[in-house]
Amino acid sequence: QVQLVESGGGLVQPGGSLTLSCAASGFILDDYAIGWFRQAPGKQREGVSCINSGDSTFVKGRFTISRDNAKNAVYLQMNSLKPEDTAVYYCAASTDRCSSTWWADYWGQGTQVTVSS
């Protein structure tokens, strides 16, 4: 059973940093592209970053994605956070390679990130 569990969200001040983690289980991480999406209230879910099994990445914006196949984990390093980055962040997985139209087959439950002073 494929499972993706996000952690690391919270409240941070503008200009601050957060690192989100995604713990994967039930599948071989290296066989999948893993990405992060976010959804703000009243807005559509949008892709933030994606990383292929060969570590090539597709990044939209200021964040850095990385993966550790040995730990079955993927990370999203977010720096210089802005209030408009406030959203629920989702970890996602797909056998399709990352692209501008990448979408996922599997989703985590999400973790809330709030950027506010």
MMTF fields as JSON, N, C-alpha, C and O atoms, coordinates in Angstrom:
{
  "mmtfVersion": "1.0.0",
  "mmtfProducer": "UNKNOWN",
  "numBonds": 467,
  "numAtoms": 468,
  "numGroups": 117,
  "numChains": 1,
  "numModels": 1,
  "chainsPerModel": [1],
  "groupsPerChain": [117],
  "chainIdList": ["A"],
  "bondAtomList": [4, 2, 8, 6, 12, 10, 16, 14, 20, 18, 24, 22, 28, 26, 32, 30, 36, 34, 40, 38, 44, 42, 48, 46, 52, 50, 56, 54, 60, 58, 64, 62, 68, 66, 72, 70, 76, 74, 80, 78, 84, 82, 88, 86, 92, 90, 96, 94, 100, 98, 104, 102, 108, 106, 112, 110, 116, 114, 120, 118, 124, 122, 128, 126, 132, 130, 136, 134, 140, 138, 144, 142, 148, 146, 152, 150, 156, 154, 160, 158, 164, 162, 168, 166, 172, 170, 176, 174, 180, 178, 184, 182, 188, 186, 192, 190, 196, 194, 200, 198, 204, 202, 208, 206, 212, 210, 216, 214, 220, 218, 224, 222, 228, 226, 232, 230, 236, 234, 240, 238, 244, 242, 248, 246, 252, 250, 256, 254, 260, 258, 264, 262, 268, 266, 272, 270, 276, 274, 280, 278, 284, 282, 288, 286, 292, 290, 296, 294, 300, 298, 304, 302, 308, 306, 312, 310, 316, 314, 320, 318, 324, 322, 328, 326, 332, 330, 336, 334, 340, 338, 344, 342, 348, 346, 352, 350, 356, 354, 360, 358, 364, 362, 368, 366, 372, 370, 376, 374, 380, 378, 384, 382, 388, 386, 392, 390, 396, 394, 400, 398, 404, 402, 408, 406, 412, 410, 416, 414, 420, 418, 424, 422, 428, 426, 432, 430, 436, 434, 440, 438, 444, 442, 448, 446, 452, 450, 456, 454, 460, 458, 464, 462],
  "bondOrderList": [1, 1, 1, 1, 1, 1, 1, 1, 1, 1, 1, 1, 1, 1, 1, 1, 1, 1, 1, 1, 1, 1, 1, 1, 1, 1, 1, 1, 1, 1, 1, 1, 1, 1, 1, 1, 1, 1, 1, 1, 1, 1, 1, 1, 1, 1, 1, 1, 1, 1, 1, 1, 1, 1, 1, 1, 1, 1, 1, 1, 1, 1, 1, 1, 1, 1, 1, 1, 1, 1, 1, 1, 1, 1, 1, 1, 1, 1, 1, 1, 1, 1, 1, 1, 1, 1, 1, 1, 1, 1, 1, 1, 1, 1, 1, 1, 1, 1, 1, 1, 1, 1, 1, 1, 1, 1, 1, 1, 1, 1, 1, 1, 1, 1, 1, 1],
  "groupList": [{"groupName": "GLN", "atomNameList": ["N", "CA", "C", "O"], "elementList": ["N", "C", "C", "O"], "formalChargeList": [0, 0, 0, 0], "bondAtomList": [1, 0, 2, 1, 3, 2], "bondOrderList": [1, 1, 2], "singleLetterCode": "Q", "chemCompType": "L-PEPTIDE LINKING"}, {"groupName": "VAL", "atomNameList": ["N", "CA", "C", "O"], "elementList": ["N", "C", "C", "O"], "formalChargeList": [0, 0, 0, 0], "bondAtomList": [1, 0, 2, 1, 3, 2], "bondOrderList": [1, 1, 2], "singleLetterCode": "V", "chemCompType": "L-PEPTIDE LINKING"}, {"groupName": "LEU", "atomNameList": ["N", "CA", "C", "O"], "elementList": ["N", "C", "C", "O"], "formalChargeList": [0, 0, 0, 0], "bondAtomList": [1, 0, 2, 1, 3, 2], "bondOrderList": [1, 1, 2], "singleLetterCode": "L", "chemCompType": "L-PEPTIDE LINKING"}, {"groupName": "GLU", "atomNameList": ["N", "CA", "C", "O"], "elementList": ["N", "C", "C", "O"], "formalChargeList": [0, 0, 0, 0], "bondAtomList": [1, 0, 2, 1, 3, 2], "bondOrderList": [1, 1, 2], "singleLetterCode": "E", "chemCompType": "L-PEPTIDE LINKING"}, {"groupName": "SER", "atomNameList": ["N", "CA", "C", "O"], "elementList": ["N", "C", "C", "O"], "formalChargeList": [0, 0, 0, 0], "bondAtomList": [1, 0, 2, 1, 3, 2], "bondOrderList": [1, 1, 2], "singleLetterCode": "S", "chemCompType": "L-PEPTIDE LINKING"}, {"groupName": "GLY", "atomNameList": ["N", "CA", "C", "O"], "elementList": ["N", "C", "C", "O"], "formalChargeList": [0, 0, 0, 0], "bondAtomList": [1, 0, 2, 1, 3, 2], "bondOrderList": [1, 1, 2], "singleLetterCode": "G", "chemCompType": "PEPTIDE LINKING"}, {"groupName": "PRO", "atomNameList": ["N", "CA", "C", "O"], "elementList": ["N", "C", "C", "O"], "formalChargeList": [0, 0, 0, 0], "bondAtomList": [1, 0, 2, 1, 3, 2], "bondOrderList": [1, 1, 2], "singleLetterCode": "P", "chemCompType": "L-PEPTIDE LINKING"}, {"groupName": "THR", "atomNameList": ["N", "CA", "C", "O"], "elementList": ["N", "C", "C", "O"], "formalChargeList": [0, 0, 0, 0], "bondAtomList": [1, 0, 2, 1, 3, 2], "bondOrderList": [1, 1, 2], "singleLetterCode": "T", "chemCompType": "L-PEPTIDE LINKING"}, {"groupName": "CYS", "atomNameList": ["N", "CA", "C", "O"], "elementList": ["N", "C", "C", "O"], "formalChargeList": [0, 0, 0, 0], "bondAtomList": [1, 0, 2, 1, 3, 2], "bondOrderList": [1, 1, 2], "singleLetterCode": "C", "chemCompType": "L-PEPTIDE LINKING"}, {"groupName": "ALA", "atomNameList": ["N", "CA", "C", "O"], "elementList": ["N", "C", "C", "O"], "formalChargeList": [0, 0, 0, 0], "bondAtomList": [1, 0, 2, 1, 3, 2], "bondOrderList": [1, 1, 2], "singleLetterCode": "A", "chemCompType": "L-PEPTIDE LINKING"}, {"groupName": "PHE", "atomNameList": ["N", "CA", "C", "O"], "elementList": ["N", "C", "C", "O"], "formalChargeList": [0, 0, 0, 0], "bondAtomList": [1, 0, 2, 1, 3, 2], "bondOrderList": [1, 1, 2], "singleLetterCode": "F", "chemCompType": "L-PEPTIDE LINKING"}, {"groupName": "ILE", "atomNameList": ["N", "CA", "C", "O"], "elementList": ["N", "C", "C", "O"], "formalChargeList": [0, 0, 0, 0], "bondAtomList": [1, 0, 2, 1, 3, 2], "bondOrderList": [1, 1, 2], "singleLetterCode": "I", "chemCompType": "L-PEPTIDE LINKING"}, {"groupName": "ASP", "atomNameList": ["N", "CA", "C", "O"], "elementList": ["N", "C", "C", "O"], "formalChargeList": [0, 0, 0, 0], "bondAtomList": [1, 0, 2, 1, 3, 2], "bondOrderList": [1, 1, 2], "singleLetterCode": "D", "chemCompType": "L-PEPTIDE LINKING"}, {"groupName": "TYR", "atomNameList": ["N", "CA", "C", "O"], "elementList": ["N", "C", "C", "O"], "formalChargeList": [0, 0, 0, 0], "bondAtomList": [1, 0, 2, 1, 3, 2], "bondOrderList": [1, 1, 2], "singleLetterCode": "Y", "chemCompType": "L-PEPTIDE LINKING"}, {"groupName": "TRP", "atomNameList": ["N", "CA", "C", "O"], "elementList": ["N", "C", "C", "O"], "formalChargeList": [0, 0, 0, 0], "bondAtomList": [1, 0, 2, 1, 3, 2], "bondOrderList": [1, 1, 2], "singleLetterCode": "W", "chemCompType": "L-PEPTIDE LINKING"}, {"groupName": "ARG", "atomNameList": ["N", "CA", "C", "O"], "elementList": ["N", "C", "C", "O"], "formalChargeList": [0, 0, 0, 0], "bondAtomList": [1, 0, 2, 1, 3, 2], "bondOrderList": [1, 1, 2], "singleLetterCode": "R", "chemCompType": "L-PEPTIDE LINKING"}, {"groupName": "LYS", "atomNameList": ["N", "CA", "C", "O"], "elementList": ["N", "C", "C", "O"], "formalChargeList": [0, 0, 0, 0], "bondAtomList": [1, 0, 2, 1, 3, 2], "bondOrderList": [1, 1, 2], "singleLetterCode": "K", "chemCompType": "L-PEPTIDE LINKING"}, {"groupName": "ASN", "atomNameList": ["N", "CA", "C", "O"], "elementList": ["N", "C", "C", "O"], "formalChargeList": [0, 0, 0, 0], "bondAtomList": [1, 0, 2, 1, 3, 2], "bondOrderList": [1, 1, 2], "singleLetterCode": "N", "chemCompType": "L-PEPTIDE LINKING"}, {"groupName": "MET", "atomNameList": ["N", "CA", "C", "O"], "elementList": ["N", "C", "C", "O"], "formalChargeList": [0, 0, 0, 0], "bondAtomList": [1, 0, 2, 1, 3, 2], "bondOrderList": [1, 1, 2], "singleLetterCode": "M", "chemCompType": "L-PEPTIDE LINKING"}],
  "groupTypeList": [0, 1, 0, 2, 1, 3, 4, 5, 5, 5, 2, 1, 0, 6, 5, 5, 4, 2, 7, 2, 4, 8, 9, 9, 4, 5, 10, 11, 2, 12, 12, 13, 9, 11, 5, 14, 10, 15, 0, 9, 6, 5, 16, 0, 15, 3, 5, 1, 4, 8, 11, 17, 4, 5, 12, 4, 7, 10, 1, 16, 5, 15, 10, 7, 11, 4, 15, 12, 17, 9, 16, 17, 9, 1, 13, 2, 0, 18, 17, 4, 2, 16, 6, 3, 12, 7, 9, 1, 13, 13, 8, 9, 9, 4, 7, 12, 15, 8, 4, 4, 7, 14, 14, 9, 12, 13, 14, 5, 0, 5, 7, 0, 1, 7, 1, 4, 4],
  "groupIdList": [1, 2, 3, 4, 5, 6, 7, 8, 9, 10, 11, 12, 13, 14, 15, 16, 17, 18, 19, 20, 21, 22, 23, 24, 25, 26, 27, 28, 29, 30, 31, 32, 33, 34, 35, 36, 37, 38, 39, 40, 41, 42, 43, 44, 45, 46, 47, 48, 49, 50, 51, 52, 53, 54, 55, 56, 57, 58, 59, 60, 61, 62, 63, 64, 65, 66, 67, 68, 69, 70, 71, 72, 73, 74, 75, 76, 77, 78, 79, 80, 81, 82, 83, 84, 85, 86, 87, 88, 89, 90, 91, 92, 93, 94, 95, 96, 97, 98, 99, 100, 101, 102, 103, 104, 105, 106, 107, 108, 109, 110, 111, 112, 113, 114, 115, 116, 117],
  "secStructList": [7, 7, 3, 3, 3, 3, 3, 7, 7, 3, 3, 3, 7, 6, 6, 7, 7, 3, 3, 3, 3, 3, 3, 3, 3, 1, 1, 7, 4, 4, 4, 1, 3, 3, 3, 3, 3, 3, 3, 7, 6, 6, 1, 7, 7, 3, 3, 3, 3, 3, 3, 7, 6, 6, 1, 7, 3, 3, 3, 7, 1, 1, 7, 3, 3, 3, 3, 3, 4, 4, 4, 6, 3, 3, 3, 3, 3, 3, 7, 1, 7, 7, 4, 4, 4, 7, 3, 3, 3, 3, 3, 3, 3, 3, 1, 1, 7, 7, 7, 6, 6, 7, 7, 7, 1, 3, 3, 7, 7, 7, 3, 3, 3, 3, 3, 7, 7],
  "xCoordList": [0.847, 0.0, 0.89, 1.71, 0.714, 1.51, 1.056, -0.132, 2.02, 1.718, 2.739, 3.934, 2.255, 3.102, 2.653, 1.48, 3.585, 3.252, 4.143, 5.366, 3.51, 4.256, 4.431, 3.628, 5.487, 5.717, 6.566, 7.141, 6.641, 7.511, 6.813, 7.455, 5.504, 4.784, 4.647, 4.987, 4.145, 3.951, 3.827, 3.628, 3.952, 3.868, 5.281, 6.128, 5.526, 6.847, 6.658, 5.692, 7.581, 7.513, 7.99, 8.782, 7.517, 8.026, 9.54, 10.144, 10.136, 11.59, 12.208, 13.405, 11.415, 11.923, 12.023, 11.76, 12.414, 12.628, 11.912, 11.683, 11.573, 11.024, 11.518, 11.754, 11.669, 11.953, 10.84, 10.6, 10.167, 9.134, 9.741, 10.648, 9.223, 9.674, 8.496, 7.353, 8.801, 7.792, 8.361, 9.363, 7.723, 8.124, 7.285, 6.056, 7.96, 7.275, 7.377, 8.396, 6.315, 6.334, 5.417, 4.528, 5.66, 4.809, 5.215, 4.543, 6.314, 6.793, 8.278, 8.82, 8.915, 10.34, 10.468, 10.108, 10.983, 11.019, 11.739, 11.329, 12.8, 13.617, 12.884, 13.351, 11.761, 10.989, 10.023, 9.354, 9.951, 8.939, 9.555, 10.606, 8.856, 9.086, 8.245, 7.099, 8.832, 8.15, 8.066, 9.033, 6.914, 6.752, 6.016, 5.436, 6.059, 5.311, 4.333, 4.675, 3.097, 2.069, 1.63, 1.929, 0.924, 0.329, -1.038, -1.327, -1.864, -3.199, -3.543, -3.628, -3.739, -4.159, -5.684, -6.327, -6.263, -7.729, -8.296, -7.851, -9.289, -9.953, -9.194, -9.623, -8.06, -7.251, -7.076, -7.288, -6.685, -6.436, -5.097, -4.186, -5.01, -3.746, -2.722, -3.032, -1.522, -0.483, 0.812, 1.13, 1.548, 2.822, 3.872, 3.905, 4.742, 5.816, 7.173, 8.031, 7.347, 8.65, 8.509, 7.602, 9.418, 9.335, 10.752, 11.604, 10.991, 12.316, 12.176, 11.4, 12.952, 12.931, 13.829, 14.596, 13.724, 14.537, 16.014, 16.836, 16.379, 17.782, 18.229, 19.315, 17.402, 17.692, 17.583, 17.864, 17.18, 16.905, 15.617, 14.709, 15.552, 14.435, 13.687, 14.216, 12.456, 11.656, 11.142, 10.338, 11.599, 11.304, 10.598, 10.998, 9.53, 8.808, 8.948, 8.281, 9.795, 9.914, 11.212, 12.244, 11.149, 12.33, 12.751, 13.737, 12.032, 12.268, 13.191, 13.345, 13.803, 14.742, 14.222, 13.891, 14.153, 13.69, 14.882, 15.811, 14.836, 15.885, 15.264, 14.164, 15.978, 15.461, 16.583, 17.75, 16.212, 17.136, 16.478, 15.658, 16.847, 16.202, 16.477, 15.638, 17.633, 17.966, 17.037, 16.756, 16.567, 15.662, 14.202, 13.31, 13.972, 12.608, 11.98, 10.84, 12.735, 12.27, 12.57, 13.548, 11.708, 11.886, 11.697, 10.888, 12.446, 12.434, 12.163, 12.483, 11.576, 11.379, 11.924, 11.363, 13.014, 13.615, 13.029, 13.145, 12.398, 11.739, 12.407, 12.396, 12.978, 13.65, 12.941, 12.158, 13.224, 12.66, 11.149, 10.596, 10.509, 9.063, 8.291, 8.663, 7.191, 6.329, 4.914, 4.565, 4.106, 2.721, 1.968, 1.113, 2.275, 1.585, 2.005, 1.422, 2.996, 3.366, 2.482, 2.596, 1.617, 0.713, -0.215, -0.903, -0.226, -1.01, -0.856, -0.027, -1.67, -1.432, -0.502, -0.76, 0.576, 1.57, 1.419, 1.356, 1.365, 1.152, 2.356, 2.925, 2.726, 3.708, 2.96, 1.862, 3.555, 2.865, 3.86, 5.043, 3.374, 4.242, 3.593, 2.375, 4.441, 3.948, 5.081, 6.255, 4.722, 5.733, 6.079, 7.069, 5.293, 5.619, 6.772, 6.909, 7.588, 8.689, 8.171, 7.129, 8.919, 8.54, 8.436, 9.198, 7.487, 7.311, 6.447, 5.983, 6.234, 5.396, 3.933, 3.171, 3.548, 2.159, 2.058, 1.062, 3.086, 3.141, 1.996, 1.665, 1.399, 0.363, 0.664, 1.459, 0.031, 0.443, -0.617, -1.807, -0.135, -1.02, -1.34, -2.397, -0.403, -0.554, -0.298, 0.534, -1.05, -0.985, -0.887, -1.435, -0.18, -0.222, -1.407, -2.183, -1.538, -2.675, -2.43, -3.373, -1.191, -0.889, -0.404, -0.712, 0.363, 0.817, 0.66, 1.0, 0.147, -0.16, 1.114, 1.877, 1.319, 2.386, 1.729, 1.008, 1.987, 1.435, 2.576, 3.401, 2.607, 3.651, 2.982, 2.22, 3.289, 2.623, 3.451, 4.154, 3.357, 4.045, 3.104, 3.499],
  "yCoordList": [-1.187, 0.0, 1.247, 1.441, 2.071, 3.285, 4.292, 4.591, 4.806, 5.845, 6.951, 6.705, 8.169, 9.356, 10.185, 10.538, 10.488, 11.224, 12.45, 12.342, 13.619, 14.871, 15.304, 14.97, 16.043, 16.646, 17.891, 18.11, 18.708, 19.876, 21.201, 22.251, 21.17, 22.422, 23.181, 22.67, 24.406, 25.209, 26.67, 27.06, 27.469, 28.914, 29.495, 29.161, 30.351, 30.962, 32.414, 32.756, 33.255, 34.656, 34.883, 34.099, 35.945, 36.27, 36.373, 36.937, 35.814, 35.775, 34.562, 34.319, 33.796, 32.616, 31.411, 31.484, 30.291, 29.045, 27.885, 27.884, 26.917, 25.648, 24.544, 24.753, 23.364, 22.188, 21.18, 20.727, 20.838, 19.819, 18.467, 18.355, 17.447, 16.081, 15.241, 15.467, 14.272, 13.324, 11.933, 11.568, 11.167, 9.788, 8.868, 8.884, 8.068, 7.187, 5.734, 5.312, 4.985, 3.559, 2.819, 3.404, 1.511, 0.679, 0.619, -0.022, 1.284, 1.224, 1.568, 2.077, 1.289, 1.595, 3.039, 3.373, 3.886, 5.314, 5.618, 6.503, 4.892, 5.182, 4.906, 5.321, 4.221, 3.927, 5.049, 4.994, 6.066, 7.099, 8.503, 8.78, 9.361, 10.789, 11.255, 10.838, 12.118, 12.63, 14.142, 14.813, 14.657, 16.1, 16.697, 15.991, 18.008, 18.769, 19.687, 20.366, 19.682, 20.59, 21.425, 21.101, 22.495, 23.273, 23.782, 23.951, 24.017, 24.534, 25.554, 25.235, 26.78, 27.858, 27.924, 27.464, 28.488, 28.591, 29.302, 30.389, 28.665, 29.266, 29.187, 29.753, 28.485, 28.381, 26.922, 26.004, 26.746, 25.394, 24.873, 25.638, 23.576, 22.954, 23.196, 23.058, 23.552, 23.848, 23.13, 22.927, 22.752, 22.099, 23.091, 24.234, 22.632, 23.468, 22.96, 23.731, 21.666, 21.101, 19.603, 18.971, 19.047, 17.627, 17.106, 17.812, 15.866, 15.285, 13.871, 13.059, 13.597, 12.274, 11.298, 11.684, 10.05, 9.029, 9.244, 8.83, 9.882, 10.175, 11.492, 11.973, 12.09, 13.337, 14.595, 15.692, 14.447, 15.671, 16.271, 15.549, 17.578, 18.232, 19.173, 19.641, 19.431, 20.451, 21.339, 20.91, 22.562, 23.449, 24.692, 25.321, 25.029, 26.25, 27.159, 26.964, 28.127, 29.04, 28.93, 28.546, 29.275, 29.503, 28.305, 28.384, 27.205, 26.113, 25.051, 24.937, 24.279, 23.237, 21.882, 21.677, 20.96, 19.604, 18.662, 18.828, 17.664, 16.652, 15.335, 15.313, 14.246, 12.944, 12.109, 12.274, 11.217, 10.253, 8.894, 8.506, 8.168, 6.874, 5.877, 5.025, 5.974, 5.041, 5.22, 4.268, 6.444, 6.732, 6.789, 7.051, 6.537, 6.637, 7.987, 8.062, 9.037, 10.365, 11.391, 11.285, 12.372, 13.507, 14.772, 14.804, 15.81, 17.028, 18.244, 18.248, 19.253, 20.527, 21.622, 21.909, 22.219, 23.306, 24.616, 24.952, 25.344, 26.591, 27.749, 27.816, 28.643, 29.808, 31.084, 31.081, 32.161, 33.467, 33.408, 33.917, 32.788, 32.565, 33.874, 34.837, 33.863, 35.035, 34.657, 33.477, 35.618, 35.304, 34.551, 33.718, 34.833, 34.14, 32.68, 31.946, 32.253, 30.84, 30.047, 28.824, 30.73, 30.061, 29.121, 29.532, 27.858, 26.841, 25.517, 25.37, 24.565, 23.173, 22.579, 22.68, 21.962, 21.383, 19.868, 19.217, 19.328, 17.9, 17.254, 17.798, 16.115, 15.26, 14.319, 13.86, 14.034, 13.221, 12.37, 12.701, 11.275, 10.345, 9.873, 9.719, 9.646, 9.14, 8.414, 8.728, 7.447, 6.803, 7.652, 7.373, 8.678, 9.611, 10.52, 10.869, 10.89, 11.803, 13.224, 13.595, 14.0, 15.378, 16.186, 15.98, 17.098, 18.004, 19.158, 19.18, 20.115, 21.254, 20.854, 21.584, 19.723, 19.271, 18.032, 17.308, 17.811, 16.594, 16.549, 17.554, 15.394, 15.177, 13.852, 13.066, 13.589, 12.446, 11.356, 11.599, 10.13, 8.989, 8.796, 8.279, 9.222, 9.028, 10.346, 11.154, 10.541, 11.805, 11.56, 10.591, 12.455, 12.484, 13.3, 13.815, 13.412, 14.126, 15.629, 16.402, 16.043, 17.462, 17.96, 17.386, 19.044, 19.711, 21.22, 21.763, 21.872, 23.305, 24.13, 23.904, 25.082, 26.078, 27.453, 27.834, 28.179, 29.52, 30.513, 30.383, 31.503, 32.531, 33.841, 34.443, 34.254, 35.426, 36.019, 35.309, 37.328, 37.985, 38.132, 38.664],
  "zCoordList": [0.0, 0.0, 0.0, 0.897, -1.004, -1.108, -0.056, 0.068, 0.693, 1.683, 1.586, 1.424, 1.688, 1.721, 2.921, 3.038, 3.801, 5.016, 5.108, 5.191, 5.09, 5.166, 6.62, 7.491, 6.848, 8.157, 7.973, 6.907, 9.022, 9.0, 8.77, 8.799, 8.541, 8.355, 9.667, 10.734, 9.571, 10.767, 10.434, 9.284, 11.475, 11.352, 11.295, 12.124, 10.33, 10.175, 9.761, 9.08, 10.177, 9.811, 8.386, 7.862, 7.761, 6.411, 6.415, 7.328, 5.375, 5.29, 5.936, 5.782, 6.654, 7.343, 6.43, 5.23, 7.043, 6.294, 6.968, 8.178, 6.165, 6.647, 5.732, 4.542, 6.316, 5.514, 5.727, 6.846, 4.651, 4.698, 4.37, 3.544, 5.034, 4.772, 4.318, 4.717, 3.48, 3.013, 3.212, 2.598, 4.065, 4.318, 3.444, 3.506, 2.632, 1.689, 2.144, 2.691, 1.912, 2.223, 1.261, 0.642, 1.153, 0.31, -1.146, -1.953, -1.492, -2.866, -2.88, -1.899, -3.989, -4.129, -4.597, -5.725, -3.72, -4.003, -5.307, -6.059, -5.569, -6.746, -8.061, -9.122, -8.007, -9.218, -9.574, -10.606, -8.722, -8.88, -8.943, -8.366, -9.662, -9.504, -8.313, -8.142, -7.507, -6.318, -6.417, -6.78, -6.093, -6.195, -5.01, -4.185, -4.953, -3.964, -4.686, -5.654, -4.175, -4.64, -3.447, -2.298, -3.738, -2.657, -3.096, -4.281, -2.078, -2.349, -1.276, -0.09, -1.719, -0.826, -0.819, -1.763, 0.228, 0.291, -0.929, -1.299, -1.545, -2.684, -3.991, -4.997, -3.986, -5.203, -5.603, -4.812, -6.848, -7.341, -6.83, -6.517, -6.758, -6.381, -7.488, -8.672, -7.1, -8.092, -7.739, -6.567, -8.773, -8.562, -8.122, -8.58, -7.214, -6.686, -7.144, -7.572, -7.048, -7.37, -7.569, -7.027, -8.351, -8.669, -8.899, -9.44, -8.483, -8.671, -9.223, -8.718, -10.276, -10.897, -10.154, -9.271, -10.517, -9.859, -10.108, -9.29, -11.215, -11.476, -10.896, -11.216, -10.038, -9.342, -10.188, -9.707, -11.439, -12.193, -11.643, -11.231, -11.642, -10.975, -11.906, -12.915, -11.54, -12.209, -11.102, -10.275, -11.084, -9.968, -10.456, -11.436, -9.741, -10.049, -8.841, -7.826, -8.952, -7.83, -7.073, -7.626, -5.786, -4.959, -4.131, -3.398, -4.227, -3.293, -3.866, -5.082, -2.983, -3.381, -2.948, -1.78, -3.893, -3.597, -3.622, -4.411, -2.737, -2.715, -2.259, -1.707, -2.495, -2.098, -1.519, -1.872, -0.63, -0.039, -0.167, 0.666, -1.227, -1.482, -0.363, -0.071, 0.258, 1.337, 2.535, 3.264, 2.728, 3.838, 3.402, 4.208, 2.105, 1.569, 1.9, 2.357, 1.665, 2.043, 0.961, 0.221, 0.897, -0.01, 0.817, 1.744, 0.474, 1.258, 0.366, -0.823, 0.963, 0.276, 1.186, 2.244, 0.758, 1.514, 1.003, -0.176, 1.915, 1.533, 2.259, 3.488, 1.5, 2.058, 1.62, 0.67, 2.319, 1.978, 1.807, 0.832, 2.755, 2.648, 2.682, 3.353, 1.923, 1.805, 2.241, 2.223, 2.626, 3.011, 1.913, 2.212, 0.661, -0.434, -0.574, -1.372, 0.183, 0.215, 1.179, 1.263, 1.893, 2.81, 2.051, 1.116, 2.462, 1.766, 2.493, 3.391, 2.088, 2.467, 1.414, 0.214, 1.874, 0.969, 0.954, 1.996, -0.259, -0.442, -1.11, -2.056, -0.616, -1.259, -2.199, -1.881, -3.353, -4.349, -5.121, -5.205, -5.682, -6.405, -7.691, -7.779, -8.689, -9.967, -10.683, -10.484, -11.512, -12.346, -13.562, -14.238, -13.854, -14.937, -14.511, -13.339, -15.482, -15.182, -15.013, -15.552, -14.257, -13.985, -15.272, -16.216, -15.291, -16.425, -15.959, -14.819, -16.848, -16.476, -16.276, -15.643, -16.801, -16.655, -15.757, -15.785, -14.98, -14.142, -13.156, -12.527, -13.023, -12.029, -11.362, -11.877, -10.206, -9.396, -9.351, -9.551, -9.078, -8.864, -7.388, -7.025, -6.545, -5.104, -4.386, -4.8, -3.283, -2.561, -1.065, -0.539, -0.392, 1.058, 1.525, 0.72, 2.849, 3.433, 3.514, 3.686, 3.395, 3.409, 4.753, 5.797, 4.707, 5.92, 5.72, 4.668, 6.738, 6.634, 6.839, 7.778, 5.941, 6.083, 6.115, 5.192, 7.178, 7.319, 7.492, 8.396, 6.61, 6.669, 7.087, 6.331, 8.299, 8.848, 9.967, 10.686, 10.104, 11.21, 12.402, 13.44]
}
